[in-house]
Amino acid sequence: MFYQRVFEHQRLLGLKLVPKLKLAHIWPSTWQRMTVSLATQLYSKHMAMALKFLREDKKTAHLFNGSEATEKLTKLINDTFDIMNGRHKDGWRLSIRSTIDLTEELLNPKNPLEKYDFVLTAK
C-alpha cells in the first residue's frame, strides 16, 4: 500500500525519491514477479528513505501515517540483500546456506570451549 503511494506520488509530481521505481515494481506481470532485480530495487535504501521523508513531510504525512513498520521491513530486506551479496577479501561469496551453516557451527561447535552465545549477522 505505501509502496504504491510512493509510486503515485512520484508519478504525479515528477519527483524521483526512488530513481528506479517503475510500474513493474508495483504491479509486476507473472514473469516480472520472478525478477530479483525488481525486488532489490523495491526493497532498497532509497525506498526506506522515501517512506521516512514522505511520512515526515507536512504535505504528505497524512498519506504515510503508520508507514514505520513498512520502512523497517524495507531496511531489513535491503540489509539482507547486502549481506548476501557480500564478498570476502579472498573472493568467496556468502549465501544464505553458508550463513546458516556458519551460524550453526559457531553456536554448536565440536569443541564446547569454542561455543558462542550469540551470532550477529547484520551489516
N, C-alpha and C positions, 0 to 999 in steps of 0.2 A: 504494500500500500504506500509506504513512504518512498520507496524507490520510484514508483510510478509518479508520485508527486514531484520528486526532484526532476524527473524527465520532463514532465509537463511544464514545470516552472522554467526550465532551461529553454524549452521549445518556444514558449510564449514570449519570453523576454530576450532571447538571444544570448543569455548569459551562460557561459560554459564553466560551471563549477566542477563538473566531471567531464573532462575533454572527450573521452572516447565513448560516452554514453549514447547509444542509438536505440532505435525502435526494437531491434533484435534482442537487446538486453532485457527489455520489459515484457515483450510478447514474442518469445522465440518460437520458431517453427519446430516441428518434430525433429528435424535434423539438427537445428541450431541448439537444441537442448543438450546435445551431447558434446558441444564445443566448449572445451575447458577455457579457452581464451576469453569467451564471453563471461564466464563465471568469475574469472580472476579480475576482469575489468569492472564487473558489477560490485563485487565484494572487495573493493580497493580502498586504500587510504584516502583517496580523493572523495569517494562516496561518503565515508565516515565523516570527513571534514565538512563536506557539503551539508550533511544532515545536521551537524552541530551548528554550522553557520546559519542555516535557514531557521533552525529552532530558536536561535538567539537573536535573530533579526526581528525587529518590531513589526515589520510589514508582513512577514510570513510565519511568525511564531504560532499563530492560531492553526495553521495547516500542519505544523510539525510538532505540536504539543504531544508529548508521550513517545517521542522517537528515540529516547535514550537507549532502550533495550536493542533497537534495531542498529543504532550506532555501535553499541558494544559488540553485538554479534558480527557486524561488518568488520570491525577491527580484529576480532578473534579469527575470523576466516582469513583475512588478509595476512595476519601474522603466521597462521598455519601454512598458507601457501609459501610465504617467505622462508619459513624453516625447512619445508620440504624441498625447496629449490636451492638450499644452501649447498656449498661445496667445501670440502676440507682442503687445506693448502696442498695436500698430496694428490688431490684430484678425485677422491671418492665422493660419491653423491649420496646424500641422505634420502631415505624413503620412509614411508610410514612403517613398513615391516621392519626395517633396520632400527628405527627409533624404538619400536616396541620391544624388539629383541634386546637392544642395549639397556633399556629401562628394566626389563625383567632380569637381566644379568646383574645389574647394579643392586637391585632390591633383593635378589635371591642368589647370591654368589655361591660357588662351590666351597670357598673358604669363608666361614662365618665372620672372621675378623675383617673381611673386606666389604661388609654389608653397609649400604647406605640407608638412612631412614627415609629419605625422600629424594626425588629427582625432579629438577625444574627443566621443562622443555619449552622455553619461550625465547624470543629474540631479545 
